[in-house]
């Protein structure tokens, strides 16, 4: 039975109801020695507690998209076919222009409430990663007036643990943004959510670690190429952004700072700089990797300040202080804006920010001359 399907949720509800009704009906009817009666009643109480926990877990998981299936939950997922050393640029000597066009089929993403979200299983040509990618096209995409238009793209990164469904189920990104795209408040972005939890019970952190995982190349090369191969998407960095929350915020800032040739904008909500903030981070286990995958280090040691606009939101040590550190290290043309947002490290806090951060992104896009109403043709 699927972990995220309606049948399992209904089953969890039925078990919870049964766990409450059973003691009421059977408590006084238990027969036998005192020990047997005590164990039977203890079993009923334990069953009630287990089913209550199960029901809460299923409801939270369905609402926030933390795990997609049982292998994901149990850490048995296998998304890595190979992890060769791809070098500093993450391409291993290849040129993106020389890679064959990806041949993907898309189906409805049943784990999210929006029927227009589609998913595909992408086998990365360079990274060695095979995982799902969710795609949502803006309402203007199929409008005949926009048939020759290329649309800007935002890659969405979830926290850890998390799945591509997190943005659509928990943050309700399309539900919130579609009306704003229709009235012109927000640009009509193509939204792309690749899986970033690739290593079972470890956080890949959008990093390339030879022999372990090439998560940076997965999101920045393979996923990006799949999108430009199959959709009318802007191909240059001026039309690409990354956004994430929690571990996904760290991922977004790092990906953009490491590759300003691929991304011009980044949004980090409650993200962190030091990978060791996440106990399960693979890059935190090695001092050199920890330093190399710290967005603050990338910014401070960049040979040339990257042409990048970065928005960081959070409160206290939950993103805000880290944003101030990035802003202090930034030099033109790098621009870092920091906003204090209260509400805690939770999905509801990030969901409430969606309209504002995408309005910010729209303003930056318009300032760069690639606005939705004047998209690349």
Secondary structure, 3 states (H helix, E strand, C coil): CCCCCHHHHHHHHHHHHHHHHHHHHHHHHCCCCHHHHHHHHHHHHHHHHHHHHHHHHHHHHHHHCCCCCHHHHHCCCCCECCCCCCCCCCCCCCCHHHCCCCCCCCEECCCCCCCCCEEEEEECCCCCEEEEEEEECCCCCCCHHHCCCCECEEEEECCCCCCCHHHHHCCCHHHHHHHHHHCCCCCCCEEEEECCCCCCCCECCCCEECCCEEHHHHHHHHHHHHHHHHCCECCCHHHEEEEEECHHHHHHHHHHHHCCCCCCEEEEECCCCCHHHCCCECHHHCHHHHHHCCHHHHHHCCCCCCCCEEEEEEECCECHHHHHHHHHHCCCCCEEEEEECCCCCCHHHHHHHHHHHHHHHHHHHHHCCCCHHHCCC
